[in-house]
Protein backbone atom coordinates (compact mmCIF):
# COMPACT_ATOMS: atom_id res chain seq x y z
CA UNK A 1 0.00 0.00 0.00
CA UNK A 2 1.35 3.42 -0.95
CA UNK A 3 2.46 5.48 2.03
CA UNK A 4 0.70 8.80 2.64
CA UNK A 5 2.78 11.97 2.49
CA UNK A 6 3.26 13.23 6.04
CA UNK A 7 3.14 17.00 6.52
CA UNK A 8 4.04 19.30 9.39
CA UNK A 9 2.36 22.73 9.36
CA UNK A 10 4.44 25.52 10.95
CA UNK A 11 2.70 28.87 11.44
CA UNK A 12 2.27 31.24 14.38
CA UNK A 13 -1.40 31.81 13.53
CA UNK A 14 -3.75 29.28 15.13
CA UNK A 15 -6.33 30.05 12.44
CA UNK A 16 -3.90 29.35 9.61
CA UNK A 17 -2.76 26.12 11.26
CA UNK A 18 -6.37 25.02 11.61
CA UNK A 19 -7.32 25.93 8.03
CA UNK A 20 -4.28 24.27 6.47
CA UNK A 21 -4.68 21.14 8.59
CA UNK A 22 -8.38 20.79 7.78
CA UNK A 23 -7.96 21.41 4.07
CA UNK A 24 -4.98 19.09 3.63
CA UNK A 25 -6.60 16.35 5.73
CA UNK A 26 -9.36 16.17 3.12
CA UNK A 27 -6.83 15.27 0.41
CA UNK A 28 -6.29 11.59 -0.20
CA UNK A 29 -2.66 10.60 0.19
CA UNK A 30 -1.71 13.52 2.46
CA UNK A 31 -1.56 13.16 6.23
CA UNK A 32 -1.04 16.20 8.48
CA UNK A 33 0.94 14.60 11.30
CA UNK A 34 1.28 17.75 13.38
CA UNK A 35 1.36 21.52 13.66
CA UNK A 36 3.74 23.95 15.34
CA UNK A 37 3.33 27.64 16.35
CA UNK A 38 7.05 28.43 16.10
CA UNK A 39 10.38 26.94 15.00
CA UNK A 40 11.28 25.66 18.49
CA UNK A 41 8.19 23.49 18.68
CA UNK A 42 8.69 22.57 15.03
CA UNK A 43 12.23 21.39 15.70
CA UNK A 44 11.08 18.91 18.35
CA UNK A 45 8.20 17.65 16.20
CA UNK A 46 10.44 17.18 13.16
CA UNK A 47 12.74 14.90 15.16
CA UNK A 48 9.81 12.98 16.64
CA UNK A 49 7.41 12.82 13.68
CA UNK A 50 9.87 12.78 10.77
CA UNK A 51 7.55 14.51 8.25
CA UNK A 52 8.07 14.21 4.51
CA UNK A 53 7.23 17.89 3.85
CA UNK A 54 7.02 21.07 5.94
CA UNK A 55 4.86 24.10 5.23
CA UNK A 56 6.52 27.13 6.77
CA UNK A 57 5.48 30.68 7.53
CA UNK A 58 8.33 33.19 7.43
CA UNK A 59 7.27 35.88 9.89
CA UNK A 60 7.07 34.19 13.31
CA UNK A 61 7.98 35.02 16.91
CA UNK A 62 10.96 33.66 18.88
CA UNK A 63 12.80 32.66 15.68
CA UNK A 64 11.97 33.93 12.20
CA UNK A 65 11.34 31.47 9.41
CA UNK A 66 14.49 32.34 7.46
CA UNK A 67 16.78 31.65 10.42
CA UNK A 68 14.96 28.38 11.03
CA UNK A 69 15.22 27.44 7.36
CA UNK A 70 19.00 27.98 7.36
CA UNK A 71 19.37 25.69 10.37
CA UNK A 72 17.02 23.11 8.93
CA UNK A 73 18.85 22.90 5.60
CA UNK A 74 22.17 22.53 7.39
CA UNK A 75 21.24 19.91 9.97
CA UNK A 76 18.04 18.20 8.82
CA UNK A 77 17.25 19.06 5.16
CA UNK A 78 13.63 18.47 4.21
CA UNK A 79 11.38 19.68 1.39
CA UNK A 80 9.91 23.02 2.52
CA UNK A 81 7.00 24.95 1.03
CA UNK A 82 6.75 28.59 2.08
CA UNK A 83 3.24 29.82 2.92
CA UNK A 84 3.51 33.60 2.94
CA UNK A 85 1.37 36.72 2.99
CA UNK A 86 0.73 38.69 -0.20
CA UNK A 87 2.73 41.74 0.81
CA UNK A 88 5.86 43.34 -0.57
CA UNK A 89 7.79 42.31 2.53
CA UNK A 90 6.34 38.81 2.30
CA UNK A 91 7.41 38.56 -1.33
CA UNK A 92 11.00 39.58 -0.60
CA UNK A 93 11.26 37.17 2.32
CA UNK A 94 9.81 34.38 0.20
CA UNK A 95 12.43 34.95 -2.49
CA UNK A 96 15.19 34.79 0.13
CA UNK A 97 13.68 31.57 1.46
CA UNK A 98 13.78 30.02 -2.01
CA UNK A 99 17.44 30.97 -2.31
CA UNK A 100 18.09 29.22 1.02
CA UNK A 101 16.60 25.93 -0.15
CA UNK A 102 12.81 26.14 0.07
CA UNK A 103 11.30 24.49 -2.99
CA UNK A 104 7.99 26.29 -3.46
CA UNK A 105 6.07 29.34 -2.34
CA UNK A 106 2.32 29.77 -2.04
CA UNK A 107 0.29 32.71 -0.80
CA UNK A 108 -2.08 32.64 2.16
CA UNK A 109 -5.77 33.02 1.30
CA UNK A 110 -6.93 36.57 0.65
CA UNK A 111 -9.92 38.42 -0.76
CA UNK A 112 -8.99 37.38 -4.31
CA UNK A 113 -7.48 33.99 -3.46
CA UNK A 114 -9.85 31.55 -1.75
CA UNK A 115 -9.07 28.81 0.73
CA UNK A 116 -10.21 26.29 -1.89
CA UNK A 117 -7.78 27.63 -4.52
CA UNK A 118 -4.96 27.62 -2.00
CA UNK A 119 -5.62 24.07 -0.78
CA UNK A 120 -5.69 22.60 -4.29
CA UNK A 121 -2.40 24.27 -5.26
CA UNK A 122 -0.76 23.44 -1.93
CA UNK A 123 -1.70 19.77 -2.25
CA UNK A 124 -0.23 19.69 -5.76
CA UNK A 125 2.99 21.26 -4.54
CA UNK A 126 3.25 18.86 -1.61
CA UNK A 127 2.95 15.90 -3.98
CA UNK A 128 5.57 17.41 -6.28
CA UNK A 129 8.25 17.93 -3.62
CA UNK A 130 7.57 14.97 -1.34
CA UNK A 131 10.17 12.72 -2.94
CA UNK A 132 12.88 15.34 -3.47
CA UNK A 133 16.13 14.26 -1.82
CA UNK A 134 17.33 17.52 -0.33
CA UNK A 135 20.78 16.07 0.32
CA UNK A 136 21.21 15.49 -3.40
CA UNK A 137 19.52 18.68 -4.62
CA UNK A 138 21.73 20.77 -6.88
CA UNK A 139 21.84 24.35 -5.60
CA UNK A 140 23.53 27.00 -7.75
CA UNK A 141 24.82 29.91 -5.67
CA UNK A 142 25.83 33.19 -7.35
CA UNK A 143 29.51 32.36 -6.85
CA UNK A 144 28.96 28.99 -8.56
CA UNK A 145 26.87 30.27 -11.44
CA UNK A 146 28.13 30.08 -15.02
CA UNK A 147 30.02 33.14 -16.19
CA UNK A 148 28.45 35.05 -19.08
CA UNK A 149 29.58 33.72 -22.45
CA UNK A 150 31.97 35.64 -24.65
CA UNK A 151 30.09 38.82 -25.48
CA UNK A 152 31.77 39.53 -28.81
CA UNK A 153 29.83 36.94 -30.79
CA UNK A 154 26.61 37.93 -29.07
CA UNK A 155 27.33 41.59 -29.75
CA UNK A 156 27.83 40.92 -33.43
CA UNK A 157 24.70 38.85 -33.88
CA UNK A 158 22.44 40.91 -31.60
CA UNK A 159 22.96 43.89 -33.85
CA UNK A 160 21.81 41.99 -36.93
CA UNK A 161 19.29 39.43 -35.70
CA UNK A 162 16.00 39.52 -33.87
CA UNK A 163 16.30 36.50 -31.61
CA UNK A 164 14.36 35.56 -28.48
CA UNK A 165 14.92 33.19 -25.58
CA UNK A 166 11.69 31.80 -24.06
CA UNK A 167 12.05 30.07 -20.67
CA UNK A 168 9.52 28.09 -18.63
CA UNK A 169 9.84 26.59 -15.15
CA UNK A 170 7.90 25.51 -12.07
CA UNK A 171 9.00 23.72 -8.89
CA UNK A 172 12.63 24.61 -8.19
CA UNK A 173 12.56 27.05 -11.07
CA UNK A 174 13.45 30.26 -9.28
CA UNK A 175 17.00 29.12 -8.65
CA UNK A 176 17.23 27.45 -12.07
CA UNK A 177 16.14 30.64 -13.83
CA UNK A 178 18.63 32.59 -11.74
CA UNK A 179 21.41 30.27 -12.91
CA UNK A 180 20.44 30.69 -16.58
CA UNK A 181 20.11 34.48 -16.41
CA UNK A 182 23.40 34.85 -14.52
CA UNK A 183 25.04 33.20 -17.53
CA UNK A 184 23.66 35.78 -19.96
CA UNK A 185 25.89 38.69 -21.10
CA UNK A 186 24.58 42.28 -21.02
CA UNK A 187 23.86 42.21 -24.75
CA UNK A 188 22.10 38.86 -24.90
CA UNK A 189 18.95 38.41 -27.01
CA UNK A 190 15.68 39.41 -25.37
CA UNK A 191 14.34 36.90 -22.85
CA UNK A 192 10.76 36.11 -21.79
CA UNK A 193 10.12 33.93 -18.75
CA UNK A 194 7.21 32.11 -17.18
CA UNK A 195 7.74 30.81 -13.65
CA UNK A 196 4.75 29.31 -11.84
CA UNK A 197 4.39 31.71 -8.94
CA UNK A 198 1.55 33.53 -7.15
CA UNK A 199 0.61 37.12 -7.93
CA UNK A 200 2.85 39.81 -6.41
CA UNK A 201 5.69 37.40 -5.64
CA UNK A 202 6.86 37.76 -9.24
CA UNK A 203 7.62 41.43 -8.56
CA UNK A 204 10.07 40.50 -5.83
CA UNK A 205 11.45 37.69 -7.98
CA UNK A 206 12.20 40.08 -10.84
CA UNK A 207 13.73 42.68 -8.51
CA UNK A 208 16.01 40.08 -6.94
CA UNK A 209 17.21 38.81 -10.33
CA UNK A 210 17.75 42.37 -11.54
CA UNK A 211 20.09 42.99 -8.59
CA UNK A 212 22.17 39.89 -9.44
CA UNK A 213 22.33 39.69 -13.23
CA UNK A 214 24.31 41.52 -15.89
CA UNK A 215 21.10 41.93 -17.88
CA UNK A 216 18.09 43.99 -16.81
CA UNK A 217 15.22 41.95 -15.33
CA UNK A 218 11.72 43.28 -14.74
CA UNK A 219 8.19 42.04 -14.20
CA UNK A 220 6.46 42.29 -17.55
CA UNK A 221 3.77 44.87 -18.26
CA UNK A 222 1.32 44.72 -21.12
CA UNK A 223 2.97 46.07 -24.29
CA UNK A 224 6.57 45.83 -23.05
CA UNK A 225 9.03 45.39 -25.92
CA UNK A 226 11.28 42.34 -25.98
CA UNK A 227 14.74 43.86 -26.34
CA UNK A 228 18.35 42.74 -26.13
CA UNK A 229 19.86 42.69 -22.66
CA UNK A 230 16.53 42.37 -20.84
CA UNK A 231 14.42 39.58 -19.36
CA UNK A 232 10.68 39.96 -18.80
CA UNK A 233 9.09 37.86 -16.04
CA UNK A 234 5.40 37.01 -16.48
CA UNK A 235 3.37 38.51 -13.60
CA UNK A 236 1.71 36.00 -11.29
CA UNK A 237 -1.93 35.17 -12.09
CA UNK A 238 -1.65 36.44 -15.68
CA UNK A 239 -0.73 34.73 -18.91
CA UNK A 240 2.08 36.25 -20.99
CA UNK A 241 2.09 35.90 -24.79
CA UNK A 242 4.56 37.03 -27.44
CA UNK A 243 3.27 39.31 -30.16
CA UNK A 244 4.91 41.05 -33.14
CA UNK A 245 4.33 44.37 -34.85
CA UNK A 246 6.62 44.79 -37.85
CA UNK A 247 10.14 44.12 -36.62
CA UNK A 248 9.18 44.73 -32.98
CA UNK A 249 8.44 41.91 -30.57
CA UNK A 250 6.36 42.75 -27.51
CA UNK A 251 4.38 40.91 -24.82
CA UNK A 252 0.69 40.79 -24.13
CA UNK A 253 -0.39 40.31 -20.53
CA UNK A 254 -3.89 38.94 -20.20
CA UNK A 255 -6.28 37.02 -18.01
CA UNK A 256 -7.89 33.80 -19.11
CA UNK A 257 -8.54 30.25 -17.96
CA UNK A 258 -5.77 28.32 -16.26
CA UNK A 259 -3.82 25.92 -18.46
CA UNK A 260 -2.44 22.82 -16.71
CA UNK A 261 -3.90 24.42 -13.55
CA UNK A 262 -1.49 27.32 -14.04
CA UNK A 263 -1.69 31.02 -14.78
CA UNK A 264 0.79 32.04 -16.10
CA UNK A 265 1.21 28.95 -18.24
CA UNK A 266 4.41 27.95 -20.04
CA UNK A 267 2.38 26.34 -22.85
CA UNK A 268 0.56 29.62 -23.49
CA UNK A 269 3.88 31.47 -23.80
CA UNK A 270 5.65 28.82 -25.89
CA UNK A 271 2.78 28.42 -28.36
CA UNK A 272 2.69 32.18 -28.93
CA UNK A 273 6.47 32.15 -29.48
CA UNK A 274 6.04 29.38 -32.07
CA UNK A 275 3.40 31.46 -33.85
CA UNK A 276 5.18 34.82 -33.83
CA UNK A 277 8.92 34.08 -33.63
CA UNK A 278 9.31 30.62 -35.18
CA UNK A 279 12.93 29.99 -36.10
CA UNK A 280 14.00 33.22 -34.40
CA UNK A 281 13.55 31.64 -30.96
CA UNK A 282 15.25 29.29 -28.54
CA UNK A 283 12.89 27.54 -26.10
CA UNK A 284 14.18 26.38 -22.71
CA UNK A 285 12.18 24.18 -20.33
CA UNK A 286 13.49 23.85 -16.79
CA UNK A 287 12.66 21.96 -13.60
CA UNK A 288 9.01 21.68 -12.65
CA UNK A 289 6.06 19.44 -11.88
CA UNK A 290 3.49 18.35 -14.43
CA UNK A 291 3.53 18.76 -18.20
CA UNK A 292 3.07 22.51 -18.71
CA UNK A 293 5.30 23.64 -21.57
CA UNK A 294 5.91 20.24 -23.15
CA UNK A 295 3.40 20.66 -25.96
CA UNK A 296 4.38 24.29 -26.44
CA UNK A 297 8.06 23.39 -26.74
CA UNK A 298 7.19 20.78 -29.37
CA UNK A 299 5.20 23.38 -31.27
CA UNK A 300 8.22 25.70 -31.12
CA UNK A 301 10.53 22.99 -32.48
CA UNK A 302 8.13 22.20 -35.31
CA UNK A 303 8.09 25.91 -36.14
CA UNK A 304 11.88 25.89 -36.55
CA UNK A 305 12.98 27.05 -33.09
CA UNK A 306 15.94 25.53 -31.27
CA UNK A 307 14.94 23.80 -28.00
CA UNK A 308 16.62 22.79 -24.73
CA UNK A 309 15.46 20.75 -21.72
CA UNK A 310 17.17 20.61 -18.33
CA UNK A 311 18.47 17.14 -17.47
CA UNK A 312 17.14 14.92 -14.69
CA UNK A 313 20.26 15.10 -12.53
CA UNK A 314 20.06 18.85 -12.01
CA UNK A 315 16.25 19.16 -11.84
CA UNK A 316 14.54 19.52 -8.48
CA UNK A 317 11.47 17.89 -10.07
CA UNK A 318 11.95 16.14 -13.41
CA UNK A 319 8.38 16.60 -14.59
CA UNK A 320 8.09 19.29 -17.26
CA UNK A 321 11.46 18.51 -18.93
CA UNK A 322 10.69 14.77 -18.83
CA UNK A 323 7.37 15.31 -20.62
CA UNK A 324 9.05 17.52 -23.23
CA UNK A 325 11.73 14.90 -23.85
CA UNK A 326 9.08 12.16 -24.20
CA UNK A 327 7.39 14.24 -26.91
CA UNK A 328 10.75 14.72 -28.70
CA UNK A 329 10.30 18.45 -28.17
CA UNK A 330 13.83 18.93 -26.83
CA UNK A 331 16.63 19.13 -29.38
CA UNK A 332 19.21 19.11 -26.58
CA UNK A 333 19.19 17.92 -22.93
CA UNK A 334 21.81 19.56 -20.71
CA UNK A 335 22.65 20.12 -17.05
CA UNK A 336 21.59 23.38 -15.45
CA UNK A 337 25.08 25.00 -15.40
CA UNK A 338 25.33 24.49 -19.17
CA UNK A 339 21.93 25.82 -20.23
CA UNK A 340 22.82 29.46 -20.85
CA UNK A 341 25.96 28.56 -22.79
CA UNK A 342 24.08 26.03 -24.93
CA UNK A 343 21.37 28.60 -25.72
CA UNK A 344 23.90 31.26 -26.74
CA UNK A 345 25.82 28.79 -28.89
CA UNK A 346 22.58 27.90 -30.67
CA UNK A 347 22.04 31.55 -31.51
CA UNK A 348 25.67 31.99 -32.57
CA UNK A 349 25.61 28.87 -34.73
CA UNK A 350 22.35 29.89 -36.38
CA UNK A 351 23.73 33.35 -37.14
CA UNK A 352 26.89 31.91 -38.72
CA UNK A 353 24.86 29.49 -40.83
CA UNK A 354 22.57 32.22 -42.07
CA UNK A 355 25.52 34.52 -42.69
CA UNK A 356 27.26 31.95 -44.86
CA UNK A 357 24.07 31.37 -46.83
CA UNK A 358 22.92 34.95 -47.23
CA UNK A 359 25.86 37.26 -46.78
CA UNK A 360 25.17 39.99 -44.26
CA UNK A 361 21.39 39.56 -44.32
CA UNK A 362 20.61 37.63 -41.13
CA UNK A 363 16.92 38.42 -40.85
CA UNK A 364 14.26 35.76 -41.33
C-alpha positions in Angstrom: 0.0 0.0 0.0 1.4 3.4 -1.0 2.5 5.5 2.0 0.7 8.8 2.6 2.8 12.0 2.5 3.3 13.2 6.0 3.1 17.0 6.5 4.0 19.3 9.4 2.4 22.7 9.4 4.4 25.5 10.9 2.7 28.9 11.4 2.3 31.2 14.4 -1.4 31.8 13.5 -3.8 29.3 15.1 -6.3 30.0 12.4 -3.9 29.3 9.6 -2.8 26.1 11.3 -6.4 25.0 11.6 -7.3 25.9 8.0 -4.3 24.3 6.5 -4.7 21.1 8.6 -8.4 20.8 7.8 -8.0 21.4 4.1 -5.0 19.1 3.6 -6.6 16.4 5.7 -9.4 16.2 3.1 -6.8 15.3 0.4 -6.3 11.6 -0.2 -2.7 10.6 0.2 -1.7 13.5 2.5 -1.6 13.2 6.2 -1.0 16.2 8.5 0.9 14.6 11.3 1.3 17.7 13.4 1.4 21.5 13.7 3.7 23.9 15.3 3.3 27.6 16.3 7.0 28.4 16.1 10.4 26.9 15.0 11.3 25.7 18.5 8.2 23.5 18.7 8.7 22.6 15.0 12.2 21.4 15.7 11.1 18.9 18.3 8.2 17.7 16.2 10.4 17.2 13.2 12.7 14.9 15.2 9.8 13.0 16.6 7.4 12.8 13.7 9.9 12.8 10.8 7.6 14.5 8.3 8.1 14.2 4.5 7.2 17.9 3.9 7.0 21.1 5.9 4.9 24.1 5.2 6.5 27.1 6.8 5.5 30.7 7.5 8.3 33.2 7.4 7.3 35.9 9.9 7.1 34.2 13.3 8.0 35.0 16.9 11.0 33.7 18.9 12.8 32.7 15.7 12.0 33.9 12.2 11.3 31.5 9.4 14.5 32.3 7.5 16.8 31.7 10.4 15.0 28.4 11.0 15.2 27.4 7.4 19.0 28.0 7.4 19.4 25.7 10.4 17.0 23.1 8.9 18.8 22.9 5.6 22.2 22.5 7.4 21.2 19.9 10.0 18.0 18.2 8.8 17.3 19.1 5.2 13.6 18.5 4.2 11.4 19.7 1.4 9.9 23.0 2.5 7.0 25.0 1.0 6.8 28.6 2.1 3.2 29.8 2.9 3.5 33.6 2.9 1.4 36.7 3.0 0.7 38.7 -0.2 2.7 41.7 0.8 5.9 43.3 -0.6 7.8 42.3 2.5 6.3 38.8 2.3 7.4 38.6 -1.3 11.0 39.6 -0.6 11.3 37.2 2.3 9.8 34.4 0.2 12.4 34.9 -2.5 15.2 34.8 0.1 13.7 31.6 1.5 13.8 30.0 -2.0 17.4 31.0 -2.3 18.1 29.2 1.0 16.6 25.9 -0.1 12.8 26.1 0.1 11.3 24.5 -3.0 8.0 26.3 -3.5 6.1 29.3 -2.3 2.3 29.8 -2.0 0.3 32.7 -0.8 -2.1 32.6 2.2 -5.8 33.0 1.3 -6.9 36.6 0.6 -9.9 38.4 -0.8 -9.0 37.4 -4.3 -7.5 34.0 -3.5 -9.9 31.5 -1.8 -9.1 28.8 0.7 -10.2 26.3 -1.9 -7.8 27.6 -4.5 -5.0 27.6 -2.0 -5.6 24.1 -0.8 -5.7 22.6 -4.3 -2.4 24.3 -5.3 -0.8 23.4 -1.9 -1.7 19.8 -2.2 -0.2 19.7 -5.8 3.0 21.3 -4.5 3.2 18.9 -1.6 2.9 15.9 -4.0 5.6 17.4 -6.3 8.3 17.9 -3.6 7.6 15.0 -1.3 10.2 12.7 -2.9 12.9 15.3 -3.5 16.1 14.3 -1.8 17.3 17.5 -0.3 20.8 16.1 0.3 21.2 15.5 -3.4 19.5 18.7 -4.6 21.7 20.8 -6.9 21.8 24.3 -5.6 23.5 27.0 -7.8 24.8 29.9 -5.7 25.8 33.2 -7.3 29.5 32.4 -6.8 29.0 29.0 -8.6 26.9 30.3 -11.4 28.1 30.1 -15.0 30.0 33.1 -16.2 28.5 35.0 -19.1 29.6 33.7 -22.4 32.0 35.6 -24.6 30.1 38.8 -25.5 31.8 39.5 -28.8 29.8 36.9 -30.8 26.6 37.9 -29.1 27.3 41.6 -29.7 27.8 40.9 -33.4 24.7 38.8 -33.9 22.4 40.9 -31.6 23.0 43.9 -33.9 21.8 42.0 -36.9 19.3 39.4 -35.7 16.0 39.5 -33.9 16.3 36.5 -31.6 14.4 35.6 -28.5 14.9 33.2 -25.6 11.7 31.8 -24.1 12.0 30.1 -20.7 9.5 28.1 -18.6 9.8 26.6 -15.2 7.9 25.5 -12.1 9.0 23.7 -8.9 12.6 24.6 -8.2 12.6 27.0 -11.1 13.5 30.3 -9.3 17.0 29.1 -8.7 17.2 27.4 -12.1 16.1 30.6 -13.8 18.6 32.6 -11.7 21.4 30.3 -12.9 20.4 30.7 -16.6 20.1 34.5 -16.4 23.4 34.8 -14.5 25.0 33.2 -17.5 23.7 35.8 -20.0 25.9 38.7 -21.1 24.6 42.3 -21.0 23.9 42.2 -24.8 22.1 38.9 -24.9 19.0 38.4 -27.0 15.7 39.4 -25.4 14.3 36.9 -22.8 10.8 36.1 -21.8 10.1 33.9 -18.7 7.2 32.1 -17.2 7.7 30.8 -13.6 4.8 29.3 -11.8 4.4 31.7 -8.9 1.5 33.5 -7.2 0.6 37.1 -7.9 2.9 39.8 -6.4 5.7 37.4 -5.6 6.9 37.8 -9.2 7.6 41.4 -8.6 10.1 40.5 -5.8 11.5 37.7 -8.0 12.2 40.1 -10.8 13.7 42.7 -8.5 16.0 40.1 -6.9 17.2 38.8 -10.3 17.8 42.4 -11.5 20.1 43.0 -8.6 22.2 39.9 -9.4 22.3 39.7 -13.2 24.3 41.5 -15.9 21.1 41.9 -17.9 18.1 44.0 -16.8 15.2 41.9 -15.3 11.7 43.3 -14.7 8.2 42.0 -14.2 6.5 42.3 -17.6 3.8 44.9 -18.3 1.3 44.7 -21.1 3.0 46.1 -24.3 6.6 45.8 -23.1 9.0 45.4 -25.9 11.3 42.3 -26.0 14.7 43.9 -26.3 18.3 42.7 -26.1 19.9 42.7 -22.7 16.5 42.4 -20.8 14.4 39.6 -19.4 10.7 40.0 -18.8 9.1 37.9 -16.0 5.4 37.0 -16.5 3.4 38.5 -13.6 1.7 36.0 -11.3 -1.9 35.2 -12.1 -1.6 36.4 -15.7 -0.7 34.7 -18.9 2.1 36.3 -21.0 2.1 35.9 -24.8 4.6 37.0 -27.4 3.3 39.3 -30.2 4.9 41.1 -33.1 4.3 44.4 -34.9 6.6 44.8 -37.9 10.1 44.1 -36.6 9.2 44.7 -33.0 8.4 41.9 -30.6 6.4 42.8 -27.5 4.4 40.9 -24.8 0.7 40.8 -24.1 -0.4 40.3 -20.5 -3.9 38.9 -20.2 -6.3 37.0 -18.0 -7.9 33.8 -19.1 -8.5 30.3 -18.0 -5.8 28.3 -16.3 -3.8 25.9 -18.5 -2.4 22.8 -16.7 -3.9 24.4 -13.6 -1.5 27.3 -14.0 -1.7 31.0 -14.8 0.8 32.0 -16.1 1.2 28.9 -18.2 4.4 28.0 -20.0 2.4 26.3 -22.8 0.6 29.6 -23.5 3.9 31.5 -23.8 5.7 28.8 -25.9 2.8 28.4 -28.4 2.7 32.2 -28.9 6.5 32.2 -29.5 6.0 29.4 -32.1 3.4 31.5 -33.8 5.2 34.8 -33.8 8.9 34.1 -33.6 9.3 30.6 -35.2 12.9 30.0 -36.1 14.0 33.2 -34.4 13.5 31.6 -31.0 15.2 29.3 -28.5 12.9 27.5 -26.1 14.2 26.4 -22.7 12.2 24.2 -20.3 13.5 23.9 -16.8 12.7 22.0 -13.6 9.0 21.7 -12.6 6.1 19.4 -11.9 3.5 18.4 -14.4 3.5 18.8 -18.2 3.1 22.5 -18.7 5.3 23.6 -21.6 5.9 20.2 -23.2 3.4 20.7 -26.0 4.4 24.3 -26.4 8.1 23.4 -26.7 7.2 20.8 -29.4 5.2 23.4 -31.3 8.2 25.7 -31.1 10.5 23.0 -32.5 8.1 22.2 -35.3 8.1 25.9 -36.1 11.9 25.9 -36.5 13.0 27.1 -33.1 15.9 25.5 -31.3 14.9 23.8 -28.0 16.6 22.8 -24.7 15.5 20.8 -21.7 17.2 20.6 -18.3 18.5 17.1 -17.5 17.1 14.9 -14.7 20.3 15.1 -12.5 20.1 18.8 -12.0 16.2 19.2 -11.8 14.5 19.5 -8.5 11.5 17.9 -10.1 11.9 16.1 -13.4 8.4 16.6 -14.6 8.1 19.3 -17.3 11.5 18.5 -18.9 10.7 14.8 -18.8 7.4 15.3 -20.6 9.1 17.5 -23.2 11.7 14.9 -23.8 9.1 12.2 -24.2 7.4 14.2 -26.9 10.7 14.7 -28.7 10.3 18.4 -28.2 13.8 18.9 -26.8 16.6 19.1 -29.4 19.2 19.1 -26.6 19.2 17.9 -22.9 21.8 19.6 -20.7 22.6 20.1 -17.0 21.6 23.4 -15.5 25.1 25.0 -15.4 25.3 24.5 -19.2 21.9 25.8 -20.2 22.8 29.5 -20.9 26.0 28.6 -22.8 24.1 26.0 -24.9 21.4 28.6 -25.7 23.9 31.3 -26.7 25.8 28.8 -28.9 22.6 27.9 -30.7 22.0 31.6 -31.5 25.7 32.0 -32.6 25.6 28.9 -34.7 22.4 29.9 -36.4 23.7 33.3 -37.1 26.9 31.9 -38.7 24.9 29.5 -40.8 22.6 32.2 -42.1 25.5 34.5 -42.7 27.3 31.9 -44.9 24.1 31.4 -46.8 22.9 34.9 -47.2 25.9 37.3 -46.8 25.2 40.0 -44.3 21.4 39.6 -44.3 20.6 37.6 -41.1 16.9 38.4 -40.9 14.3 35.8 -41.3 
